[in-house]
Amino acid sequence: MLGFLLWLVAHRLLRDWIYAGDIWHPILMDLSLFVIALSLSLGLLIVG
């Protein structure tokens, strides 16, 4: 759940940049942000 919440915040903040398509395909960028958010939340759970 924590990873999903982190992804929701990151997606909301970076939505215009993601869907502009300047960097990468929007769906791939969205998935990569989701994986990063899950990894960060797992790291937080392990450390904390």
C-alpha positions in Angstrom: 0.0 0.0 0.0 2.8 2.4 0.8 4.4 2.0 -2.6 1.0 2.7 -4.3 0.6 5.8 -2.2 4.1 7.0 -3.1 3.3 6.3 -6.8 0.1 8.3 -6.6 1.9 11.3 -5.2 4.7 11.0 -7.8 2.3 10.5 -10.6 0.3 13.6 -9.6 3.4 15.7 -9.4 4.9 14.5 -12.7 1.8 13.9 -14.8 2.3 16.7 -17.3 5.9 15.8 -17.8 5.1 12.1 -18.2 2.4 12.5 -20.8 4.3 15.1 -22.8 6.3 12.1 -24.1 9.6 14.1 -24.2 11.6 11.5 -22.3 10.0 8.1 -22.8 6.8 6.4 -23.7 4.2 7.5 -21.1 3.1 4.0 -20.1 6.7 2.8 -19.6 7.5 5.9 -17.6 4.4 5.3 -15.4 5.5 1.7 -14.8 9.0 2.6 -14.0 7.8 5.2 -11.5 5.6 2.5 -9.9 8.5 0.1 -9.6 10.7 2.8 -8.1 7.9 3.6 -5.6 7.5 -0.1 -4.6 11.3 -0.4 -4.2 11.4 2.7 -2.0 8.6 1.5 0.2 10.1 -1.9 0.6 13.4 -0.3 1.6 11.6 1.9 4.1 9.9 -1.2 5.6 13.2 -3.0 5.8 15.1 -0.1 7.4 12.3 1.0 9.7 
